[in-house]
Amino acid sequence: MTAGLLRGRRLVVTRRPEQSGELTRALTELGAEVIELPTIAIAPPADCAPLDDALRSLASFDWLVFTSANAVAAVRDRLAALGLAAPTPAPRGASVGAATTAAFREALPWLELALQPERDFRAEGLLQAFEAVELGGASVLVPLSERARDVLVPGLKARGARVEAPVAYRTVAPPGLAARYAEIERAGFDLLVFASPSAVENLAAAVGELALRGRAAAVIGPVTEEAARKAGLDVRVRAEPSTTAGLVAALARRYGAAS
């Protein structure tokens, strides 16, 4: 992509610093001024017991399924806290997309990727990928956010799998979010960039939907787009495919056409 294509654009990235590096670098290389506004902080479950019980019997599962890098980190941390080594035998790994796969390859190197969607990097795409697998009687562990959509788990159960889906983490609003947004708003910006529905929902809850109504937004996929439109945002850019690279390419196309 052409360097300088986004020069003069002020883009507000709402991802956590731990996850925004690739996106921030790519936008900066295209000339954008990136303003960081994390709208999500990760907290442990209110009750860790269901997740801990599942992890203690991890070797009994046929599949370990991840729908986010945050779930990977939560499992890694609980395994360490419990003093648990890699299970033998290890379950097969399934991932919603490349970023999640990269996260578990780094955090859980003993977990081998057996399944990942080719293009639709969300719960629906992962469920479709499982159509190629015989799930009757299979034991599946799906660590989830407390805000996870009710799509993957019932879909796997409908295919005959025995599914455990403990809450692995909570997404909460960082302290001072409303004040930080007000500061950014006063300075002015071109676009809010969202990579998850939780990011939209937390910001809307912190500042009120009236403050966001009509604000231009870019989103990473259809689920985030739905949350953004519900919050009154004007969605002008949607990634296709639903990846960081897809989001950067969509922004470049938008502003390239406008220049």
C-alpha positions in Angstrom: 0.0 0.0 0.0 1.1 3.5 -0.7 3.0 5.3 2.1 1.2 8.5 3.1 -2.2 7.3 1.9 -3.6 8.2 5.3 -1.6 11.3 5.9 -3.5 13.9 7.9 -6.1 11.4 9.2 -6.5 11.1 12.9 -7.7 7.6 13.7 -8.7 6.5 17.2 -7.8 2.9 17.9 -9.8 1.4 20.7 -7.9 -1.9 21.2 -5.8 -2.6 24.3 -2.1 -1.6 23.9 -1.2 -5.3 24.2 -3.2 -6.1 21.1 -3.0 -2.9 19.0 0.6 -3.0 18.0 0.2 -4.5 14.5 -2.7 -2.2 13.7 -1.1 0.9 15.0 2.2 0.2 13.1 0.4 -0.4 9.9 -1.7 2.8 10.1 1.2 4.9 11.1 3.2 3.5 8.2 0.4 4.8 5.9 0.8 8.2 7.4 -2.1 8.3 9.9 -1.9 9.9 13.3 -3.0 7.1 15.6 -4.7 8.0 18.9 -5.0 5.2 21.4 -8.2 4.9 23.4 -8.4 1.4 25.0 -12.1 0.8 25.7 -11.5 -2.7 27.1 -9.7 -4.0 30.2 -9.5 -7.8 30.9 -10.6 -9.1 34.3 -10.8 -12.7 35.6 -14.1 -14.4 35.9 -16.2 -13.7 39.0 -15.7 -17.4 39.8 -12.7 -19.3 38.4 -13.8 -22.7 39.6 -15.6 -23.9 36.4 -12.6 -23.0 34.3 -10.1 -24.5 36.8 -12.1 -27.7 37.0 -12.1 -28.0 33.2 -8.3 -27.3 33.0 -7.5 -29.9 35.6 -9.1 -32.5 33.3 -7.9 -31.0 30.0 -6.4 -34.4 28.8 -10.0 -35.8 28.8 -11.1 -33.3 26.1 -11.0 -34.1 22.4 -11.0 -30.4 21.4 -9.9 -27.1 22.9 -11.5 -24.3 21.0 -10.5 -20.6 21.2 -12.6 -17.7 19.8 -10.1 -15.0 20.9 -6.6 -14.3 22.0 -8.0 -13.1 25.3 -9.3 -16.6 26.0 -5.9 -18.0 25.2 -4.2 -15.7 27.7 -6.8 -16.5 30.3 -6.2 -20.3 29.9 -2.4 -19.8 29.9 -2.6 -17.8 33.1 -4.9 -20.2 34.9 -2.7 -23.2 33.9 0.2 -21.4 35.4 -1.7 -20.4 38.5 -2.8 -24.0 39.0 0.7 -25.4 38.3 -0.5 -27.6 35.5 1.8 -28.9 32.8 0.9 -29.7 29.2 -1.8 -32.4 29.2 -1.1 -35.9 27.9 -2.7 -36.6 25.6 -3.3 -33.0 24.4 -6.7 -32.1 22.8 -6.8 -30.9 19.2 -6.9 -27.2 18.9 -9.4 -25.1 17.0 -9.1 -21.3 16.4 -11.4 -18.7 15.1 -8.7 -17.0 13.1 -5.0 -16.3 12.5 -4.5 -13.9 15.3 -6.0 -16.3 17.8 -3.9 -19.1 16.4 -0.7 -17.1 16.7 -1.6 -16.4 20.3 -2.0 -20.0 21.3 1.1 -21.1 19.3 3.1 -18.7 21.5 1.3 -19.3 24.8 0.4 -23.0 24.5 3.0 -24.5 22.1 1.9 -28.0 22.9 -1.5 -27.3 21.3 -1.6 -28.3 17.7 -3.9 -26.4 15.3 -6.4 -28.9 13.7 -9.1 -26.5 12.5 -9.5 -22.8 11.5 -11.9 -21.1 9.2 -10.6 -20.2 5.8 -12.3 -16.8 5.6 -15.2 -16.1 8.0 -13.2 -15.4 11.2 -16.1 -15.4 13.7 -18.1 -18.0 15.6 -20.2 -18.7 12.5 -17.2 -19.4 10.4 -15.6 -21.7 13.0 -18.9 -23.6 13.4 -19.0 -24.0 9.6 -15.4 -25.3 9.7 -16.4 -28.0 12.2 -18.9 -29.4 9.6 -15.9 -31.3 8.2 -15.4 -33.0 11.6 -17.3 -35.9 13.2 -18.4 -34.4 16.6 -20.8 -37.1 17.8 -19.8 -37.8 21.4 -16.7 -35.6 21.2 -15.8 -33.7 24.3 -15.1 -30.0 23.6 -13.8 -27.2 25.9 -14.6 -23.7 24.8 -13.3 -21.0 27.2 -15.3 -17.9 26.6 -15.8 -14.3 27.5 -18.9 -13.6 29.7 -20.2 -11.6 26.8 -19.8 -14.3 24.2 -22.6 -14.6 21.7 -24.8 -17.7 21.9 -23.7 -19.1 18.6 -20.8 -21.6 18.8 -21.7 -23.6 21.8 -25.3 -24.5 20.8 -24.1 -25.1 17.3 -21.5 -27.6 18.5 -24.1 -29.3 20.8 -26.5 -29.6 17.9 -23.8 -31.6 16.1 -23.6 -34.1 19.0 -20.6 -32.7 20.9 -20.5 -32.6 24.7 -19.5 -29.0 25.3 -18.1 -27.3 28.4 -18.0 -23.5 28.1 -16.7 -21.9 31.3 -16.2 -18.1 31.5 -12.5 -17.5 31.1 -12.4 -13.7 31.4 -14.5 -10.6 31.6 -14.2 -7.5 29.5 -14.7 -4.3 31.6 -14.3 -0.6 30.9 -10.9 0.9 31.9 -11.1 3.6 34.6 -11.3 7.2 33.2 -12.6 6.1 29.8 -15.2 8.9 29.6 -12.7 11.6 30.5 -10.2 10.3 28.0 -12.8 10.2 25.2 -13.9 13.8 26.0 -10.3 14.9 25.7 -9.9 13.2 22.3 -13.2 14.6 21.1 -12.1 18.2 21.9 -9.0 17.7 19.9 -10.9 16.3 16.9 -10.6 13.0 15.0 -11.6 11.4 11.7 -12.7 7.9 12.7 -13.1 5.5 15.6 -11.7 2.1 14.9 -13.3 -0.9 16.6 -12.1 -4.6 16.7 -14.9 -6.1 18.8 -18.5 -5.5 19.9 -17.3 -5.2 23.5 -15.1 -2.2 22.6 -18.2 -0.4 21.1 -20.4 -1.3 24.0 -18.0 -0.2 26.7 -17.4 3.2 25.0 -21.2 3.7 24.5 -21.8 2.8 28.2 -19.1 5.2 29.4 -19.9 8.3 27.3 -23.6 7.7 26.4 -24.9 6.8 22.9 -25.8 10.4 22.2 -22.1 11.3 22.4 -21.4 8.7 19.7 -24.4 9.2 17.4 -23.3 10.0 13.9 -19.5 9.6 14.7 -17.6 7.9 11.8 -16.4 4.4 12.6 -14.4 1.6 11.1 -15.1 -2.0 12.2 -13.3 -5.4 11.9 -16.4 -7.4 10.9 -20.2 -7.8 10.8 -20.7 -8.6 14.5 -18.8 -5.4 15.5 -20.6 -3.5 12.8 -24.0 -4.5 14.3 -22.9 -3.3 17.7 -21.6 0.0 16.2 -24.8 0.7 14.3 -26.8 -0.1 17.4 -24.8 2.5 19.3 -25.6 5.1 16.6 -22.2 5.2 15.0 -21.9 5.9 11.3 -20.0 2.8 10.0 -18.0 3.8 6.9 -15.4 1.1 6.8 -15.7 -2.7 7.4 -12.9 -5.1 7.1 -13.1 -7.9 4.6 -11.8 -10.4 5.7 -12.2 -9.7 9.4 -8.6 -9.4 10.3 -6.2 -6.6 11.2 -4.8 -6.7 7.6 -8.3 -6.6 6.2 -9.1 -3.6 8.4 -6.0 -1.7 7.3 -6.7 -2.5 3.6 -10.3 -1.3 4.0 -9.2 2.0 5.5 -6.7 2.5 2.8 -9.3 1.9 0.1 -11.7 4.3 1.8 -9.3 7.1 2.1 -7.5 6.4 -1.2 -10.9 6.8 -3.0 -11.5 10.0 -1.1 -8.2 11.6 -2.0 
